[in-house]
Amino acid sequence: MGFEDGDIEGVVIRKLLVHSDGRGTLVETYRIDTAPEGIKPVMSYVSYTEPGIGRGPHEHLKQTDMFAFIGPGDFELYLCDNRKKSATYKNRLREVVGEKNPVLVVVPPGVVHGYRNMSKSDRGMVVNYPDKLYRGWGGVEEVDEVRHEDKGDEFYEDFVSKNTL
């Protein structure tokens, strides 16, 4: 499958403002009045990724993810539209995000996504605000995830082949 670099329908990347003073920093990572219409997170979690390590790529069938990349650390973000009915089907987007470029990223269902910690020595932090509970109410449902993390998978190969940002 050939991918083309370009925008992806439904993906939102919004610059986050970092407020700093003598006490430290504050970043509003989520506000209901600035979220895309219809996006309502139901949980949040923080993940730390070790230096040089990637997470994904994978996609969700129903879930929208809303990631806040604020640091510490910078990440290579990878997005690819896998929705056959989308006007941007097969479009791919790569961007460096995190401490040097703090952003909120909205990833709709059917958009393959992954990220890699670009640091050689420091763990990187990411906050996620999905609109579905992991494993559903009570944690008893199937995970809403299609993994593309195996060698030979077209998204995996594309993700790892161009990690030169």
Backbone as JSON Lines, residues from 0, in Angstrom:
{"i":0,"aa":"M","n":[0.86,-1.17,0.0],"ca":[0.0,0.0,0.0],"c":[0.9,1.23,0.0]}
{"i":1,"aa":"G","n":[0.66,2.16,-0.92],"ca":[1.43,3.39,-0.95],"c":[0.78,4.45,-0.09]}
{"i":2,"aa":"F","n":[1.58,5.12,0.7],"ca":[1.08,6.2,1.55],"c":[1.55,7.53,0.99]}
{"i":3,"aa":"E","n":[0.78,8.56,1.22],"ca":[1.15,9.91,0.83],"c":[1.14,10.8,2.06]}
{"i":4,"aa":"D","n":[2.12,11.69,2.16],"ca":[2.14,12.64,3.26],"c":[1.05,13.68,3.04]}
{"i":5,"aa":"G","n":[0.34,14.03,4.1],"ca":[-0.71,15.03,3.99],"c":[-1.6,15.05,5.22]}
{"i":6,"aa":"D","n":[-2.53,15.99,5.22],"ca":[-3.49,16.09,6.31],"c":[-4.37,14.84,6.36]}
{"i":7,"aa":"I","n":[-4.98,14.6,7.52],"ca":[-5.87,13.46,7.71],"c":[-7.19,13.97,8.25]}
{"i":8,"aa":"E","n":[-8.26,13.65,7.54],"ca":[-9.61,14.07,7.92],"c":[-9.92,13.64,9.35]}
{"i":9,"aa":"G","n":[-10.37,14.59,10.18],"ca":[-10.77,14.29,11.55],"c":[-9.66,14.38,12.57]}
{"i":10,"aa":"V","n":[-8.41,14.4,12.12],"ca":[-7.29,14.55,13.05],"c":[-7.13,16.03,13.37]}
{"i":11,"aa":"V","n":[-7.02,16.32,14.65],"ca":[-6.82,17.69,15.11],"c":[-5.5,17.74,15.87]}
{"i":12,"aa":"I","n":[-4.64,18.67,15.49],"ca":[-3.41,18.92,16.25],"c":[-3.46,20.38,16.67]}
{"i":13,"aa":"R","n":[-3.55,20.59,17.98],"ca":[-3.69,21.95,18.51],"c":[-2.54,22.26,19.44]}
{"i":14,"aa":"K","n":[-1.86,23.36,19.16],"ca":[-0.75,23.82,19.99],"c":[-1.25,24.09,21.41]}
{"i":15,"aa":"L","n":[-0.51,23.65,22.4],"ca":[-0.84,23.89,23.8],"c":[0.02,25.03,24.33]}
{"i":16,"aa":"L","n":[-0.57,25.87,25.17],"ca":[0.16,26.97,25.77],"c":[0.78,26.53,27.09]}
{"i":17,"aa":"V","n":[2.05,26.84,27.24],"ca":[2.76,26.53,28.48],"c":[2.94,27.84,29.23]}
{"i":18,"aa":"H","n":[2.4,27.88,30.43],"ca":[2.51,29.07,31.29],"c":[3.59,28.79,32.32]}
{"i":19,"aa":"S","n":[4.62,29.62,32.33],"ca":[5.75,29.42,33.24],"c":[5.95,30.64,34.12]}
{"i":20,"aa":"D","n":[6.34,30.38,35.36],"ca":[6.76,31.44,36.27],"c":[7.77,30.83,37.25]}
{"i":21,"aa":"G","n":[8.09,31.54,38.29],"ca":[9.09,31.08,39.24],"c":[8.75,29.8,39.96]}
{"i":22,"aa":"R","n":[7.49,29.41,39.97],"ca":[7.06,28.18,40.65],"c":[7.18,26.95,39.76]}
{"i":23,"aa":"G","n":[7.18,27.16,38.43],"ca":[7.22,26.04,37.5],"c":[6.35,26.33,36.29]}
{"i":24,"aa":"T","n":[5.68,25.29,35.78],"ca":[4.85,25.44,34.59],"c":[3.46,24.87,34.8]}
{"i":25,"aa":"L","n":[2.52,25.34,33.99],"ca":[1.15,24.85,33.98],"c":[0.71,24.78,32.52]}
{"i":26,"aa":"V","n":[0.09,23.67,32.13],"ca":[-0.44,23.5,30.78],"c":[-1.85,22.95,30.9]}
{"i":27,"aa":"E","n":[-2.82,23.66,30.29],"ca":[-4.19,23.12,30.22],"c":[-4.2,22.12,29.08]}
{"i":28,"aa":"T","n":[-4.27,20.83,29.41],"ca":[-4.22,19.8,28.37],"c":[-5.59,19.46,27.8]}
{"i":29,"aa":"Y","n":[-6.64,19.69,28.57],"ca":[-7.99,19.41,28.09],"c":[-8.96,20.43,28.66]}
{"i":30,"aa":"R","n":[-9.77,20.98,27.77],"ca":[-10.87,21.87,28.17],"c":[-12.07,21.49,27.3]}
{"i":31,"aa":"I","n":[-13.21,21.29,27.92],"ca":[-14.4,20.9,27.16],"c":[-14.81,21.98,26.16]}
{"i":32,"aa":"D","n":[-14.47,23.24,26.46],"ca":[-14.86,24.32,25.55],"c":[-13.94,24.46,24.34]}
{"i":33,"aa":"T","n":[-12.83,23.72,24.3],"ca":[-11.95,23.75,23.12],"c":[-11.83,22.39,22.45]}
{"i":34,"aa":"A","n":[-12.48,21.36,23.0],"ca":[-12.44,20.03,22.4],"c":[-13.3,20.02,21.14]}
{"i":35,"aa":"P","n":[-12.92,19.21,20.15],"ca":[-13.77,19.08,18.97],"c":[-15.18,18.62,19.37]}
{"i":36,"aa":"E","n":[-16.17,19.11,18.66],"ca":[-17.56,18.78,18.98],"c":[-17.77,17.27,19.01]}
{"i":37,"aa":"G","n":[-18.45,16.82,20.05],"ca":[-18.77,15.41,20.19],"c":[-17.71,14.58,20.91]}
{"i":38,"aa":"I","n":[-16.54,15.16,21.16],"ca":[-15.48,14.41,21.84],"c":[-15.63,14.65,23.34]}
{"i":39,"aa":"K","n":[-15.89,13.54,24.07],"ca":[-16.07,13.63,25.51],"c":[-15.27,12.5,26.18]}
{"i":40,"aa":"P","n":[-14.08,12.82,26.67],"ca":[-13.28,11.79,27.34],"c":[-14.0,11.19,28.52]}
{"i":41,"aa":"V","n":[-13.76,9.89,28.75],"ca":[-14.39,9.2,29.88],"c":[-13.36,8.68,30.88]}
{"i":42,"aa":"M","n":[-12.09,8.82,30.56],"ca":[-11.01,8.43,31.46],"c":[-9.75,9.13,31.01]}
{"i":43,"aa":"S","n":[-8.72,9.03,31.82],"ca":[-7.41,9.52,31.4],"c":[-6.34,8.62,31.98]}
{"i":44,"aa":"Y","n":[-5.19,8.63,31.33],"ca":[-4.05,7.91,31.87],"c":[-2.76,8.57,31.4]}
{"i":45,"aa":"V","n":[-1.72,8.33,32.15],"ca":[-0.39,8.83,31.83],"c":[0.48,7.63,31.51]}
{"i":46,"aa":"S","n":[1.25,7.73,30.44],"ca":[2.21,6.68,30.13],"c":[3.6,7.28,29.99]}
{"i":47,"aa":"Y","n":[4.59,6.52,30.38],"ca":[5.98,6.89,30.2],"c":[6.6,5.91,29.23]}
{"i":48,"aa":"T","n":[7.34,6.41,28.28],"ca":[7.97,5.57,27.27],"c":[9.48,5.72,27.39]}
{"i":49,"aa":"E","n":[10.15,4.59,27.42],"ca":[11.6,4.57,27.59],"c":[12.3,5.16,26.36]}
{"i":50,"aa":"P","n":[13.55,5.63,26.52],"ca":[14.3,6.24,25.42],"c":[14.39,5.32,24.2]}
{"i":51,"aa":"G","n":[14.11,5.88,23.02],"ca":[14.23,5.15,21.77],"c":[13.11,4.16,21.5]}
{"i":52,"aa":"I","n":[12.18,4.01,22.41],"ca":[11.11,3.0,22.28],"c":[9.88,3.62,21.62]}
{"i":53,"aa":"G","n":[9.2,2.82,20.79],"ca":[7.96,3.23,20.15],"c":[6.77,2.5,20.74]}
{"i":54,"aa":"R","n":[5.62,3.12,20.63],"ca":[4.34,2.49,21.0],"c":[3.49,2.5,19.75]}
{"i":55,"aa":"G","n":[2.91,1.34,19.42],"ca":[2.12,1.22,18.21],"c":[3.01,0.75,17.08]}
{"i":56,"aa":"P","n":[2.48,0.86,15.88],"ca":[1.21,1.5,15.53],"c":[0.02,0.58,15.75]}
{"i":57,"aa":"H","n":[-1.11,1.21,16.06],"ca":[-2.37,0.5,16.18],"c":[-3.5,1.47,15.85]}
{"i":58,"aa":"E","n":[-4.71,0.94,15.76],"ca":[-5.89,1.77,15.52],"c":[-7.04,1.24,16.36]}
{"i":59,"aa":"H","n":[-8.04,2.06,16.51],"ca":[-9.25,1.66,17.23],"c":[-10.42,1.63,16.26]}
{"i":60,"aa":"L","n":[-11.38,0.74,16.52],"ca":[-12.57,0.63,15.68],"c":[-13.63,1.64,16.09]}
{"i":61,"aa":"K","n":[-13.72,1.94,17.4],"ca":[-14.75,2.85,17.91],"c":[-14.19,4.02,18.73]}
{"i":62,"aa":"Q","n":[-13.02,3.86,19.3],"ca":[-12.48,4.82,20.25],"c":[-11.77,5.98,19.57]}
{"i":63,"aa":"T","n":[-11.98,7.18,20.09],"ca":[-11.19,8.36,19.73],"c":[-10.21,8.6,20.85]}
{"i":64,"aa":"D","n":[-8.93,8.76,20.51],"ca":[-7.9,9.1,21.48],"c":[-7.63,10.59,21.41]}
{"i":65,"aa":"M","n":[-7.31,11.16,22.55],"ca":[-6.91,12.57,22.6],"c":[-5.64,12.61,23.45]}
{"i":66,"aa":"F","n":[-4.49,12.74,22.77],"ca":[-3.19,12.7,23.42],"c":[-2.68,14.11,23.7]}
{"i":67,"aa":"A","n":[-2.11,14.31,24.88],"ca":[-1.4,15.54,25.2],"c":[0.09,15.19,25.27]}
{"i":68,"aa":"F","n":[0.84,15.73,24.35],"ca":[2.3,15.59,24.33],"c":[2.87,16.9,24.85]}
{"i":69,"aa":"I","n":[3.32,16.91,26.11],"ca":[3.79,18.16,26.72],"c":[5.21,18.04,27.27]}
{"i":70,"aa":"G","n":[5.76,16.85,27.3],"ca":[7.06,16.63,27.9],"c":[6.88,16.06,29.3]}
{"i":71,"aa":"P","n":[7.9,15.57,29.92],"ca":[9.24,15.64,29.37],"c":[9.39,14.73,28.16]}
{"i":72,"aa":"G","n":[10.29,15.16,27.29],"ca":[10.64,14.39,26.11],"c":[9.94,14.86,24.86]}
{"i":73,"aa":"D","n":[10.54,14.49,23.74],"ca":[9.97,14.74,22.42],"c":[9.74,13.4,21.74]}
{"i":74,"aa":"F","n":[8.7,13.37,20.92],"ca":[8.27,12.14,20.27],"c":[8.13,12.35,18.77]}
{"i":75,"aa":"E","n":[8.41,11.3,18.02],"ca":[8.03,11.26,16.61],"c":[6.62,10.68,16.59]}
{"i":76,"aa":"L","n":[5.65,11.48,16.14],"ca":[4.26,11.05,16.04],"c":[4.01,10.55,14.63]}
{"i":77,"aa":"Y","n":[3.33,9.41,14.52],"ca":[3.0,8.8,13.23],"c":[1.5,8.58,13.17]}
{"i":78,"aa":"L","n":[0.85,9.09,12.13],"ca":[-0.58,8.9,11.9],"c":[-0.79,8.5,10.44]}
{"i":79,"aa":"C","n":[-1.7,7.56,10.2],"ca":[-2.02,7.15,8.83],"c":[-3.5,6.79,8.75]}
{"i":80,"aa":"D","n":[-4.18,7.36,7.76],"ca":[-5.62,7.16,7.6],"c":[-5.87,5.79,6.96]}
{"i":81,"aa":"N","n":[-6.54,4.9,7.69],"ca":[-6.87,3.56,7.2],"c":[-8.37,3.41,6.98]}
{"i":82,"aa":"R","n":[-9.08,4.53,6.83],"ca":[-10.53,4.49,6.62],"c":[-10.81,4.59,5.13]}
{"i":83,"aa":"K","n":[-11.23,3.48,4.54],"ca":[-11.42,3.41,3.08],"c":[-12.4,4.45,2.55]}
{"i":84,"aa":"K","n":[-13.37,4.88,3.35],"ca":[-14.35,5.85,2.89],"c":[-13.94,7.3,3.16]}
{"i":85,"aa":"S","n":[-12.77,7.5,3.72],"ca":[-12.29,8.84,4.06],"c":[-11.7,9.51,2.82]}
{"i":86,"aa":"A","n":[-11.89,10.82,2.72],"ca":[-11.3,11.6,1.62],"c":[-9.78,11.62,1.71]}
{"i":87,"aa":"T","n":[-9.23,11.3,2.89],"ca":[-7.78,11.32,3.05],"c":[-7.2,9.92,3.27]}
{"i":88,"aa":"Y","n":[-7.92,8.89,2.78],"ca":[-7.48,7.5,2.89],"c":[-6.06,7.37,2.35]}
{"i":89,"aa":"K","n":[-5.2,6.69,3.11],"ca":[-3.79,6.45,2.81],"c":[-2.89,7.65,3.08]}
{"i":90,"aa":"N","n":[-3.46,8.78,3.52],"ca":[-2.59,9.9,3.88],"c":[-1.86,9.59,5.18]}
{"i":91,"aa":"R","n":[-0.64,10.08,5.25],"ca":[0.22,9.85,6.41],"c":[0.7,11.21,6.91]}
{"i":92,"aa":"L","n":[0.82,11.31,8.23],"ca":[1.29,12.55,8.85],"c":[2.34,12.18,9.88]}
{"i":93,"aa":"R","n":[3.47,12.87,9.84],"ca":[4.54,12.69,10.83],"c":[4.88,14.06,11.39]}
{"i":94,"aa":"E","n":[5.09,14.11,12.69],"ca":[5.43,15.4,13.31],"c":[6.19,15.13,14.6]}
{"i":95,"aa":"V","n":[7.11,16.03,14.93],"ca":[7.79,15.96,16.21],"c":[6.96,16.75,17.2]}
{"i":96,"aa":"V","n":[6.59,16.11,18.31],"ca":[5.71,16.71,19.31],"c":[6.29,16.45,20.7]}
{"i":97,"aa":"G","n":[5.87,17.26,21.66],"ca":[6.31,17.05,23.03],"c":[6.85,18.31,23.66]}
{"i":98,"aa":"E","n":[7.96,18.17,24.35],"ca":[8.51,19.28,25.13],"c":[8.8,20.51,24.27]}
{"i":99,"aa":"K","n":[9.36,20.31,23.08],"ca":[9.69,21.44,22.2],"c":[8.49,21.9,21.37]}
{"i":100,"aa":"N","n":[7.48,21.06,21.27],"ca":[6.28,21.37,20.49],"c":[5.07,20.76,21.22]}
{"i":101,"aa":"P","n":[4.63,21.39,22.33],"ca":[3.52,20.82,23.1],"c":[2.2,20.93,22.34]}
{"i":102,"aa":"V","n":[1.55,19.79,22.15],"ca":[0.3,19.76,21.38],"c":[-0.69,18.78,21.98]}
{"i":103,"aa":"L","n":[-1.96,19.0,21.61],"ca":[-3.03,18.06,21.86],"c":[-3.38,17.46,20.5]}
{"i":104,"aa":"V","n":[-3.46,16.14,20.42],"ca":[-3.73,15.46,19.16],"c":[-4.98,14.6,19.32]}
{"i":105,"aa":"V","n":[-5.98,14.85,18.47],"ca":[-7.21,14.05,18.45],"c":[-7.1,13.04,17.32]}
{"i":106,"aa":"V","n":[-7.22,11.75,17.66],"ca":[-7.08,10.66,16.69],"c":[-8.39,9.9,16.62]}
{"i":107,"aa":"P","n":[-9.15,10.05,15.5],"ca":[-10.42,9.36,15.39],"c":[-10.26,7.86,15.09]}
{"i":108,"aa":"P","n":[-11.33,7.08,15.28],"ca":[-11.28,5.66,14.95],"c":[-10.87,5.45,13.5]}
{"i":109,"aa":"G","n":[-10.08,4.4,13.27],"ca":[-9.64,4.07,11.92],"c":[-8.37,4.77,11.47]}
{"i":110,"aa":"V","n":[-7.83,5.64,12.31],"ca":[-6.55,6.28,12.0],"c":[-5.47,5.55,12.79]}
{"i":111,"aa":"V","n":[-4.55,4.94,12.06],"ca":[-3.45,4.2,12.67],"c":[-2.52,5.22,13.31]}
{"i":112,"aa":"H","n":[-2.09,4.94,14.55],"ca":[-1.22,5.89,15.23],"c":[-0.16,5.17,16.06]}
{"i":113,"aa":"G","n":[0.96,5.85,16.17],"ca":[2.06,5.37,16.99],"c":[2.97,6.54,17.29]}
{"i":114,"aa":"Y","n":[3.85,6.35,18.26],"ca":[4.83,7.38,18.55],"c":[6.07,6.74,19.14]}
{"i":115,"aa":"R","n":[7.2,7.43,18.97],"ca":[8.49,6.93,19.45],"c":[9.18,8.03,20.25]}
{"i":116,"aa":"N","n":[9.69,7.67,21.42],"ca":[10.45,8.6,22.25],"c":[11.8,8.84,21.56]}
{"i":117,"aa":"M","n":[12.07,10.08,21.19],"ca":[13.27,10.42,20.44],"c":[14.5,10.6,21.33]}
{"i":118,"aa":"S","n":[14.33,10.61,22.64],"ca":[15.45,10.81,23.55],"c":[16.37,9.6,23.55]}
{"i":119,"aa":"K","n":[17.65,9.86,23.79],"ca":[18.61,8.76,23.93],"c":[18.8,8.37,25.39]}
{"i":120,"aa":"S","n":[18.28,9.21,26.32],"ca":[18.53,8.92,27.73],"c":[17.36,9.12,28.68]}
{"i":121,"aa":"D","n":[16.31,9.85,28.27],"ca":[15.23,10.18,29.2],"c":[13.89,9.55,28.81]}
{"i":122,"aa":"R","n":[13.14,9.13,29.83],"ca":[11.77,8.67,29.6],"c":[10.92,9.84,29.16]}
{"i":123,"aa":"G","n":[9.94,9.58,28.29],"ca":[9.02,10.61,27.84],"c":[7.63,10.34,28.36]}
{"i":124,"aa":"M","n":[6.87,11.41,28.61],"ca":[5.53,11.27,29.19],"c":[4.46,11.69,28.19]}
{"i":125,"aa":"V","n":[3.36,10.95,28.16],"ca":[2.2,11.25,27.32],"c":[0.95,11.07,28.18]}
{"i":126,"aa":"V","n":[-0.02,11.98,28.02],"ca":[-1.31,11.87,28.7],"c":[-2.36,11.58,27.63]}
{"i":127,"aa":"N","n":[-3.25,10.63,27.9],"ca":[-4.31,10.29,26.94],"c":[-5.67,10.44,27.61]}
{"i":128,"aa":"Y","n":[-6.63,10.96,26.83],"ca":[-8.01,11.14,27.27],"c":[-8.93,10.44,26.26]}
{"i":129,"aa":"P","n":[-9.04,9.11,26.3],"ca":[-9.91,8.42,25.35],"c":[-11.39,8.64,25.66]}
{"i":130,"aa":"D","n":[-12.21,8.47,24.63],"ca":[-13.66,8.64,24.84],"c":[-14.37,7.32,25.11]}
{"i":131,"aa":"K","n":[-13.62,6.24,25.28],"ca":[-14.17,4.94,25.66],"c":[-13.34,4.38,26.81]}
{"i":132,"aa":"L","n":[-13.99,3.65,27.7],"ca":[-13.28,3.01,28.8],"c":[-12.47,1.83,28.29]}
{"i":133,"aa":"Y","n":[-11.24,1.69,28.77],"ca":[-10.43,0.55,28.39],"c":[-11.12,-0.73,28.86]}
{"i":134,"aa":"R","n":[-11.37,-1.63,27.93],"ca":[-12.1,-2.89,28.17],"c":[-13.54,-2.67,28.63]}
{"i":135,"aa":"G","n":[-14.1,-1.48,28.4],"ca":[-15.51,-1.23,28.71],"c":[-15.79,-1.09,30.19]}
{"i":136,"aa":"W","n":[-17.08,-0.91,30.51],"ca":[-17.51,-0.73,31.89],"c":[-17.14,-1.96,32.71]}
{"i":137,"aa":"G","n":[-16.41,-1.77,33.78],"ca":[-15.98,-2.88,34.63],"c":[-14.78,-3.64,34.1]}
{"i":138,"aa":"G","n":[-14.26,-3.24,32.95],"ca":[-13.06,-3.87,32.39],"c":[-13.26,-5.28,31.89]}
{"i":139,"aa":"V","n":[-14.48,-5.61,31.4],"ca":[-14.76,-6.99,31.01],"c":[-15.0,-7.19,29.5]}
{"i":140,"aa":"E","n":[-14.92,-6.13,28.72],"ca":[-15.15,-6.25,27.27],"c":[-13.84,-6.49,26.53]}
{"i":141,"aa":"E","n":[-13.96,-6.83,25.26],"ca":[-12.78,-6.98,24.4],"c":[-12.12,-5.62,24.23]}
{"i":142,"aa":"V","n":[-10.81,-5.62,24.07],"ca":[-10.07,-4.38,23.83],"c":[-10.37,-3.9,22.41]}
{"i":143,"aa":"D","n":[-10.71,-2.62,22.28],"ca":[-11.01,-2.0,20.98],"c":[-9.68,-1.55,20.35]}
{"i":144,"aa":"E","n":[-8.99,-2.5,19.76],"ca":[-7.67,-2.16,19.22],"c":[-7.3,-3.15,18.12]}
{"i":145,"aa":"V","n":[-6.8,-2.62,17.03],"ca":[-6.23,-3.43,15.96],"c":[-4.75,-3.1,15.92]}
{"i":146,"aa":"R","n":[-3.93,-4.07,16.28],"ca":[-2.48,-3.83,16.35],"c":[-1.83,-4.03,14.99]}
{"i":147,"aa":"H","n":[-0.88,-3.15,14.71],"ca":[-0.06,-3.23,13.49],"c":[1.4,-3.22,13.91]}
{"i":148,"aa":"E","n":[1.75,-4.1,14.83],"ca":[3.07,-4.06,15.45],"c":[3.98,-5.21,15.05]}
{"i":149,"aa":"D","n":[3.63,-5.93,13.98],"ca":[4.44,-7.07,13.55],"c":[5.22,-6.75,12.3]}
{"i":150,"aa":"K","n":[6.44,-7.28,12.21],"ca":[7.22,-7.13,10.99],"c":[6.4,-7.69,9.84]}
{"i":151,"aa":"G","n":[6.45,-6.99,8.72],"ca":[5.66,-7.4,7.56],"c":[4.35,-6.64,7.44]}
{"i":152,"aa":"D","n":[3.82,-6.12,8.54],"ca":[2.6,-5.31,8.49],"c":[2.96,-3.98,7.82]}
{"i":153,"aa":"E","n":[2.14,-3.55,6.85],"ca":[2.47,-2.36,6.07],"c":[2.6,-1.11,6.93]}
{"i":154,"aa":"F","n":[1.77,-0.96,7.96],"ca":[1.86,0.22,8.82],"c":[3.1,0.15,9.71]}
{"i":155,"aa":"Y","n":[3.39,-1.03,10.24],"ca":[4.59,-1.21,11.05],"c":[5.83,-0.87,10.24]}
{"i":156,"aa":"E","n":[5.91,-1.43,9.04],"ca":[7.09,-1.21,8.19],"c":[7.24,0.27,7.86]}
{"i":157,"aa":"D","n":[6.12,0.95,7.58],"ca":[6.18,2.38,7.29],"c":[6.59,3.17,8.53]}
{"i":158,"aa":"F","n":[6.07,2.79,9.69],"ca":[6.38,3.46,10.96],"c":[7.88,3.36,11.27]}
{"i":159,"aa":"V","n":[8.45,2.18,11.16],"ca":[9.84,2.0,11.53],"c":[10.82,2.4,10.43]}
{"i":160,"aa":"S","n":[10.37,2.46,9.18],"ca":[11.28,2.75,8.07],"c":[11.68,4.2,7.99]}
{"i":161,"aa":"K","n":[10.88,5.07,8.5],"ca":[11.16,6.5,8.34],"c":[11.25,7.21,9.69]}
{"i":162,"aa":"N","n":[11.79,6.54,10.67],"ca":[11.86,7.17,12.0],"c":[13.12,8.02,12.09]}
{"i":163,"aa":"T","n":[13.24,8.97,11.18],"ca":[14.45,9.79,11.11],"c":[14.19,11.25,11.44]}
{"i":164,"aa":"L","n":[13.01,11.57,11.98],"ca":[12.71,12.96,12.31],"c":[13.68,13.52,13.33]}
